[in-house]
Amino acid sequence: MFRWQQAEGKRHALDGPFAPRPGETFTALCGAEVTVARRDVPQLGGHWFDPTCAECAEEWLCREGRVRSDGARCPA
């Protein structure tokens, strides 16, 4: 199950059943290894203002079998 999680200044996507907790590191769909801070979790008083990671969004679309934003087909 894909989900969004803010970390290190961007809203990254990850594949997993649970959202990571503050202090935990995860590998985003874009390939970046990022760590969640308390300020990244709205339920803990954080904010959800960081921009979406474009690479994560593209990878999400590819994994869902959709066409990339540039019109190209995703690699199989």
Secondary structure as the mmCIF struct_conf table of DSSP 4:
data_model
#
loop_
_struct_conf.conf_type_id
_struct_conf.id
_struct_conf.beg_label_comp_id
_struct_conf.beg_label_asym_id
_struct_conf.beg_label_seq_id
_struct_conf.end_label_comp_id
_struct_conf.end_label_asym_id
_struct_conf.end_label_seq_id
STRN STRN1 PHE A 2 ALA A 7
TURN_TY1_P TURN_TY1_P1 GLU A 8 GLY A 9
STRN STRN2 LYS A 10 ASP A 15
BEND BEND1 GLY A 16 PHE A 18
HELX_LH_PP_P HELX_LH_PP_P1 ALA A 19 ARG A 21
TURN_TY1_P TURN_TY1_P2 PRO A 22 GLY A 23
STRN STRN3 THR A 25 THR A 27
TURN_TY1_P TURN_TY1_P3 LEU A 29 CYS A 30
BEND BEND2 GLY A 31 GLY A 31
STRN STRN4 GLU A 33 THR A 35
HELX_RH_3T_P HELX_RH_3T_P1 ARG A 38 ASP A 40
HELX_RH_3T_P HELX_RH_3T_P2 PRO A 42 LEU A 44
TURN_TY1_P TURN_TY1_P4 GLY A 45 GLY A 45
BEND BEND3 ASP A 50 ASP A 50
HELX_LH_PP_P HELX_LH_PP_P2 PRO A 51 PRO A 51
STRN STRN5 THR A 52 THR A 52
HELX_LH_PP_P HELX_LH_PP_P3 CYS A 53 CYS A 53
HELX_RH_AL_P HELX_RH_AL_P1 ALA A 54 ARG A 63
TURN_TY1_P TURN_TY1_P5 GLU A 64 GLY A 65
HELX_LH_PP_P HELX_LH_PP_P4 ARG A 66 ARG A 68
TURN_TY1_P TURN_TY1_P6 SER A 69 ASP A 70
BEND BEND4 GLY A 71 GLY A 71
HELX_LH_PP_P HELX_LH_PP_P5 ALA A 72 PRO A 75
#
